[in-house]
């Protein structure tokens, strides 16, 4: 497989350098349009409908025509000037329960391979997703377009699955579904019985595309040998990995601060500041009250330990 994108997964202040690989592929056979008489390839020329001349690739631009016939032309410079904050990052926005993502939103699937130096933060994110039964909602820029996606775990690999934006889902408007249908109890029981009789565990490997297999056999019967074109390898990029523990601690503190909560260290510091005052009061009242002061100090130390663990 060839990496189609290089960047980093960013959650909190933790960056995980990764390479993106397409997780799926179509098994359809691609055909070319050819001349039936001699097998020559049919080449499509880019002809301008106004001047009638052939247009070179470097003279092409994207045009948008409005409903009233107005046309605007957008160049590569116009697209480069658009804001795209998630240029080389897979930016985690939030973590949501797995069951809350409607499958109708799912698009294309990708594998995320960690950089050699990012194995630990990659494993940390993977185990956190599995332990909490959540997926990470992310934003990422692919092919000059910002996409919504989710990160989920499959067979110890973190996968990124692109999502359609909400306004890309069409509403199901079928008036016939609004009509009341009279279903008799015996019909419902029979339908449920049929479902039970055909119930099974889903094993996709047992299904085959019979049409595609027959098409392959037909093509192979006509082929007399052809070598595939060579594939060029992409250059690899490197990304710096920050200190994991410090980044996690800062990320937790920042998340709490955004919700109006105090950082984990705050209660421990506040308790510690009261301890000297209690000892002073105990000293003024005599030796008999010094023991409770020491007991309070020990409790304060006990409270400080969990605070550090939480951080």
N, C-alpha and C positions, 0 to 999 in steps of 0.2 A: 504493500500500500504506500501511496505517496501522501505526505502531509500537504493539505490545501491551505493551511493557515497556521501562523505561529504567534503566540502572545502569552498571556497569563490570566489565570483565574484570580480575581481579587475579591476576598471576603474579609470585611473589616480592614485591618492593616496588614493582612497576610496575603502575599502574592505567591501563586503556584505557577511557574512557567510550564506551558504545555504546548503540544502540537496537536492539530485537529485533523482527524481522518474521517472520511465518509464511511459510515457504518453499514450502508446498504448499497446495492447495485441492482440494476434491472437486467434480467436475463434475456430480454428481447434481442433479436438479431436486427442490426441496422442495415438498411438497404439504401443504395444510391439510385437516382434516376439515370437511366442509360438509354442510348439509342438501340432500339430493338434489332436493327439490321446488323450493326457492327459492334455493339457493346460499348460505344464511346460515351464517356461521362457527359451529362448535360450540365453546362455551366450557366449559372444565373448572373446576368450582368446587372449592375446597379445603375439604372437609367433614371435620369431626372425627368419628371413629368412636365416640367415647364420648358426647359431648353432642349430636351431630347438627347443630351450628351451623357456619356458614361461618367460616373462620379467615383473618384479615388477614395480609399479608406480615410485618408487624412483630411478629407473635405466633408466628412459626414458629421452631423450633429443630431441631437434629439429635438423633435418638435412636438408641441402639444396643440391640438385644435379644440377649441371650445365648441359648445353646442350651437352657437350662433355663427360659426365659421371662422372666428378669429384664430390666428396662428402665432404662437410664440416659439422662438428657437432658443434652446439651452445648449451652451457649449460645455466642454470639459472644465473650463475655468469656473463657470457658474456652479457646477456640482462640487468642485474642490472648495469653493467658498462657503458651502453649507456646513453648519455645525454638526460634528459627529464626535461626541465626547468619548465614546467607547471604542476609539480607533483600534488599539491593539490590546484591549482588555476584555475579559469576560467578567463584567461587573455584577456581583451578587447584590440584588436589591433587597430580598427577604427570603425567609424559609417558610414554606407552607406545607400543610398536611398533604400527603400523596394523593388521597382520594378527592381533593378539591379541584384538581386540574381535569377539566372535561376532555376526553380523548378527541373530540371534534376539533380541538385547537392544535393537535399534534401535526407537525410538519416533518422535516427531514431529520434523520438521526446521525450523530457523529460520535466517534470515540475520542476521548482526551487521553493522550499519552504524556506522562510527566517528564520534565527534563531530568537528567541524571542527578542533579543536585536538589531536586524537589520531591524526592520519593517520600520523605517524612510528612511534609505538609499535605501532600496529595493523599496519603493514607489517612491522615487525621481528618480531612474533609470527608473522605469516603466512609470512614467508620462513624463519624458524627451524623451523616445522612441516614445510615442504616439504623443506628441506635435510636434516633428520634422519629423514624418513619416519615421523613419529610423530604421534599425536593427543594432545590434552590432556584428561585426565580431570578433570571439574569437578563442583562441587556448586552448585546454584542453587535459589532459592525462586520457584516459579511457582504462582500461584493458591492461596496459603496452603498450599503443600506443597513439601517439599524433594525435589528430583529429582537423580538422577545423570545426567550427560550427557558428551559428548565434543565437543571443538572440532576441526574438520578444515577443510581448504582445498578449495574447489571454484570454479574459474574466477575466481581472485583474490579471492574472498570467503570470509571465515571463517564457517563454518556451525556452529551448535550443534545437536546431535542428542541428544535425550533418550534415556535408557536405562531399561529395566526393572530393578528391583532383582532380585538373584539369586533371592530366594524367590518372585518373581512368575512364574518360568518353571516350567511344569509338567513333571514327569518323564514321559518317553515309556515307558509300561509296556504293552507289547503282547506277550503270551506267544508269539504265533505267530512273532515274530521270533527267538525262541530256538531254534526248530527248525532242524535242518540241512537245507539244500536242495541237491540234487544238480544241479550245472550242468555240462553237457558242454562240452568245449573248442570244438566247432564252434558252439555256441550263443553262447558268449562272443565268438568271432570275428565272428559275424554281428551281434551287438549293437553291437560296436565299429565295424563297418563302417557300420551304420545311423547311429551318432552322427557318424562322419566325413562321411557323405553329407549330413547336415543341419547341419554346422558352419558358423558365420558369426560375424561381429562384431556385438555387441549394439548396435543403433540403435533406441532406444525410439520415435523419431519416426515410424517406419514402421508402428506399431501404432495402431489406432483402436478406440474403443468403439462398435461398430455399434449396439448396443441403445440407448445414450444418444443417438446421432445420430437414430435413428428416433423416440425419445420427444420430442426437441426439435422435430422436424418436426411431430409430432402436436399438441403444445402450441401451436406458432406458428400452425398452421392454425385453431385454435379461438380464439386471442386476437384481440381487437379494439383492443388498445392499452392499455398501463398504464405509468405512470411510477414509477421506483424511489423509495423514501423517501430523504430527504437524510441524509448521513452527517456526524456531528459529529467535528471534529478534536480530538485529544488535545493537552494542553499539554506543552511540552518542558521537560525538566529539565537542569540543567548540573552537571558534576562537575569538580573540580579535577584538573589534570594535573601530576604531580610531575616533578622533574628526571630525565630518562631515564637518563643515564649514571650518576649517583650511585645511583639506585635499582637499576640492574643490578649495579653493583659490590657494593652492600650485600647484594643477593639472593644473589650467588655466594658471598660470604663466609659468609653465614648458612647456606647449603646445605652448604658444606664443614664448618662447625662442627658441624652436626647429625650429620655422618658421622664426627666425631672427627678431621677433617683440619685442618691449620693454614691460615690465610688466605694468599693469594698473596704478601702483603708480607713474611711472617715469614722466609722463607729469605734475602731480600735484606738485611733488617735484621741478621740474624745474621752474614752474610758481611761486611757493612760494619763490624761491631763488632770483627771479628778483624783487619781491615786495619791499624789503628794499631799493634797488638801486633807484627805482622810487621815493620812499618817500624822500630819501636824496636829489635827484635832485630838488624835489619840495620845500624842505626846503631852499635850497640855493637861489631860485628865489623869495622867499617871500611868504606871506600868501595867496595871490591870487591863487597860484598854488597848495595849499595843498588839496583843495577839489577834484580835479581830481585824486590825488594820493589815497585818500580814496575810490573813485569810482573804481579805478583799483584793490584795495585790496579786495573790495566786490566781484568783478568779479572773482578774484582768488579764493575766498572762495567758490563761486558758482561752479567753475570748479572742486574743490577738492571733493565736495559732490558726483557728478556722478562717479568720479574715485573710491571712496570707494564702491559705489553700484556695480560697475562692478566687483571689486575684490570679 
